Amino acid sequence: MSIMAREKWLGEEAQTAQRMRQLQLLLGHETDTAFAKDLDISLSRLNNLMHGAPIGKDLAFRLVNRVPGLTLDWIWFGKTDGLPVQLARSLDGPTIRPGKPRTRF
């Protein structure tokens, strides 16, 4: 694999992981365990997705059925063209991984 092809692949991998994080936040899951349970997948499968593994068609269809207005184009390619405006705005928000609130001292 050429360097350019590898860089493109790694970029796509990171984008897949980012879209999964966005969906986790949108669905209100603070933990990977809760998100995996909601999607009816194993935690190890979710971990692979969170590290950029491709989203298979069965899971993609499950996500489309779970999130009103979500499209396969967004899941697989990140295209927002066909999304309802409100959903596009929600998915365009922060992609910070949920965690424990930090305490100020």
Phi and psi in degrees as GROMACS dihedral restraints (atoms count N, CA, C in turn):
[ dihedral_restraints ]
;  ai    aj    ak    al  type     phi  dphi    fc
    3     4     5     6     1   -70.2    20    10
    4     5     6     7     1   163.3    20    10
    6     7     8     9     1   -61.7    20    10
    7     8     9    10     1   -42.8    20    10
    9    10    11    12     1   -65.2    20    10
   10    11    12    13     1   -41.2    20    10
   12    13    14    15     1   -64.9    20    10
   13    14    15    16     1   -40.3    20    10
   15    16    17    18     1   -64.9    20    10
   16    17    18    19     1   -42.4    20    10
   18    19    20    21     1   -63.0    20    10
   19    20    21    22     1   -40.4    20    10
   21    22    23    24     1   -64.2    20    10
   22    23    24    25     1   -43.8    20    10
   24    25    26    27     1   -62.8    20    10
   25    26    27    28     1   -43.5    20    10
   27    28    29    30     1   -64.4    20    10
   28    29    30    31     1   -35.7    20    10
   30    31    32    33     1   -64.6    20    10
   31    32    33    34     1   -42.9    20    10
   33    34    35    36     1   -65.3    20    10
   34    35    36    37     1   -37.6    20    10
   36    37    38    39     1   -61.1    20    10
   37    38    39    40     1   -45.6    20    10
   39    40    41    42     1   -66.2    20    10
   40    41    42    43     1   -35.2    20    10
   42    43    44    45     1   -68.7    20    10
   43    44    45    46     1   -37.6    20    10
   45    46    47    48     1   -61.4    20    10
   46    47    48    49     1   -46.4    20    10
   48    49    50    51     1   -61.2    20    10
   49    50    51    52     1   -40.8    20    10
   51    52    53    54     1   -64.6    20    10
   52    53    54    55     1   -41.3    20    10
   54    55    56    57     1   -64.9    20    10
   55    56    57    58     1   -37.6    20    10
   57    58    59    60     1   -64.7    20    10
   58    59    60    61     1   -40.0    20    10
   60    61    62    63     1   -63.4    20    10
   61    62    63    64     1   -40.4    20    10
   63    64    65    66     1   -62.1    20    10
   64    65    66    67     1   -42.1    20    10
   66    67    68    69     1   -65.8    20    10
   67    68    69    70     1   -38.6    20    10
   69    70    71    72     1   -60.2    20    10
   70    71    72    73     1   -45.5    20    10
   72    73    74    75     1   -65.9    20    10
   73    74    75    76     1   -43.2    20    10
   75    76    77    78     1   -59.0    20    10
   76    77    78    79     1   -39.9    20    10
   78    79    80    81     1   -83.3    20    10
   79    80    81    82     1    -2.4    20    10
   81    82    83    84     1    78.8    20    10
   82    83    84    85     1    24.5    20    10
   84    85    86    87     1   -93.7    20    10
   85    86    87    88     1   119.5    20    10
   87    88    89    90     1   -82.8    20    10
   88    89    90    91     1   -19.8    20    10
   90    91    92    93     1  -123.5    20    10
   91    92    93    94     1   153.5    20    10
   93    94    95    96     1   -64.6    20    10
   94    95    96    97     1   -34.5    20    10
   96    97    98    99     1   -61.3    20    10
   97    98    99   100     1   -45.5    20    10
   99   100   101   102     1   -65.2    20    10
  100   101   102   103     1   -39.9    20    10
  102   103   104   105     1   -65.4    20    10
  103   104   105   106     1   -45.0    20    10
  105   106   107   108     1   -61.7    20    10
  106   107   108   109     1   -41.7    20    10
  108   109   110   111     1   -63.5    20    10
  109   110   111   112     1   -42.9    20    10
  111   112   113   114     1   -62.3    20    10
  112   113   114   115     1   -36.8    20    10
  114   115   116   117     1   -84.5    20    10
  115   116   117   118     1    -6.4    20    10
  117   118   119   120     1    59.9    20    10
  118   119   120   121     1    45.4    20    10
  120   121   122   123     1  -129.4    20    10
  121   122   123   124     1   161.9    20    10
  123   124   125   126     1   -72.9    20    10
  124   125   126   127     1   156.7    20    10
  126   127   128   129     1   -63.1    20    10
  127   128   129   130     1   -36.1    20    10
  129   130   131   132     1   -67.0    20    10
  130   131   132   133     1   -36.4    20    10
  132   133   134   135     1   -65.4    20    10
  133   134   135   136     1   -43.3    20    10
  135   136   137   138     1   -62.1    20    10
  136   137   138   139     1   -41.4    20    10
  138   139   140   141     1   -58.7    20    10
  139   140   141   142     1   -42.4    20    10
  141   142   143   144     1   -60.9    20    10
  142   143   144   145     1   -42.8    20    10
  144   145   146   147     1   -64.5    20    10
  145   146   147   148     1   -39.1    20    10
  147   148   149   150     1   -69.8    20    10
  148   149   150   151     1   -12.9    20    10
  150   151   152   153     1  -108.4    20    10
  151   152   153   154     1    15.9    20    10
  153   154   155   156     1    99.9    20    10
  154   155   156   157     1     7.3    20    10
  156   157   158   159     1   -63.2    20    10
  157   158   159   160     1   147.5    20    10
  159   160   161   162     1   -60.9    20    10
  160   161   162   163     1   146.2    20    10
  162   163   164   165     1   -87.7    20    10
  163   164   165   166     1   117.2    20    10
  165   166   167   168     1   -71.5    20    10
  166   167   168   169     1   164.7    20    10
  168   169   170   171     1   -66.2    20    10
  169   170   171   172     1   -36.3    20    10
  171   172   173   174     1   -60.9    20    10
  172   173   174   175     1   -46.1    20    10
  174   175   176   177     1   -68.9    20    10
  175   176   177   178     1   -39.0    20    10
  177   178   179   180     1   -59.9    20    10
  178   179   180   181     1   -44.6    20    10
  180   181   182   183     1   -65.3    20    10
  181   182   183   184     1   -37.9    20    10
  183   184   185   186     1   -61.9    20    10
  184   185   186   187     1   -41.7    20    10
  186   187   188   189     1   -65.7    20    10
  187   188   189   190     1   -41.2    20    10
  189   190   191   192     1   -61.7    20    10
  190   191   192   193     1   -38.9    20    10
  192   193   194   195     1   -73.3    20    10
  193   194   195   196     1   -27.9    20    10
  195   196   197   198     1   -80.5    20    10
  196   197   198   199     1   -34.4    20    10
  198   199   200   201     1  -114.8    20    10
  199   200   201   202     1   107.2    20    10
  201   202   203   204     1   -57.4    20    10
  202   203   204   205     1   127.9    20    10
  204   205   206   207     1    92.2    20    10
  205   206   207   208     1   -12.0    20    10
  207   208   209   210     1   -68.7    20    10
  208   209   210   211     1   142.8    20    10
  210   211   212   213     1  -119.1    20    10
  211   212   213   214     1   156.3    20    10
  213   214   215   216     1   -64.7    20    10
  214   215   216   217     1   -33.2    20    10
  216   217   218   219     1   -60.0    20    10
  217   218   219   220     1   -37.4    20    10
  219   220   221   222     1   -73.4    20    10
  220   221   222   223     1   -44.1    20    10
  222   223   224   225     1   -59.6    20    10
  223   224   225   226     1   -49.2    20    10
  225   226   227   228     1   -88.3    20    10
  226   227   228   229     1   -32.1    20    10
  228   229   230   231     1  -122.3    20    10
  229   230   231   232     1    -8.6    20    10
  231   232   233   234     1    77.6    20    10
  232   233   234   235     1    13.2    20    10
  234   235   236   237     1   -78.7    20    10
  235   236   237   238     1   126.3    20    10
  237   238   239   240     1   -97.4    20    10
  238   239   240   241     1    -1.6    20    10
  240   241   242   243     1   -50.9    20    10
  241   242   243   244     1   -44.7    20    10
  243   244   245   246     1   -90.9    20    10
  244   245   246   247     1     2.1    20    10
  246   247   248   249     1   -81.3    20    10
  247   248   249   250     1   145.3    20    10
  249   250   251   252     1   -59.8    20    10
  250   251   252   253     1   148.2    20    10
  252   253   254   255     1   -54.8    20    10
  253   254   255   256     1   -46.7    20    10
  255   256   257   258     1   -62.1    20    10
  256   257   258   259     1   -41.7    20    10
  258   259   260   261     1   -66.7    20    10
  259   260   261   262     1   -42.7    20    10
  261   262   263   264     1   -58.9    20    10
  262   263   264   265     1   -41.5    20    10
  264   265   266   267     1   -65.5    20    10
  265   266   267   268     1   -41.1    20    10
  267   268   269   270     1   -64.3    20    10
  268   269   270   271     1   -39.9    20    10
  270   271   272   273     1   -77.8    20    10
  271   272   273   274     1   -16.1    20    10
  273   274   275   276     1   -88.0    20    10
  274   275   276   277     1    -1.9    20    10
  276   277   278   279     1   -73.3    20    10
  277   278   279   280     1  -167.9    20    10
  279   280   281   282     1   -63.2    20    10
  280   281   282   283     1   147.4    20    10
  282   283   284   285     1  -115.2    20    10
  283   284   285   286     1    31.8    20    10
  285   286   287   288     1   -69.2    20    10
  286   287   288   289     1   136.4    20    10
  288   289   290   291     1   -68.6    20    10
  289   290   291   292     1   130.1    20    10
  291   292   293   294     1   -59.9    20    10
  292   293   294   295     1   144.7    20    10
  294   295   296   297     1  -161.0    20    10
  295   296   297   298     1  -172.2    20    10
  297   298   299   300     1   -73.0    20    10
  298   299   300   301     1   141.7    20    10
  300   301   302   303     1   -63.5    20    10
  301   302   303   304     1   144.2    20    10
  303   304   305   306     1   -89.7    20    10
  304   305   306   307     1   142.3    20    10
  306   307   308   309     1   -98.2    20    10
  307   308   309   310     1   133.1    20    10
  309   310   311   312     1   -88.2    20    10
  310   311   312   313     1   141.2    20    10
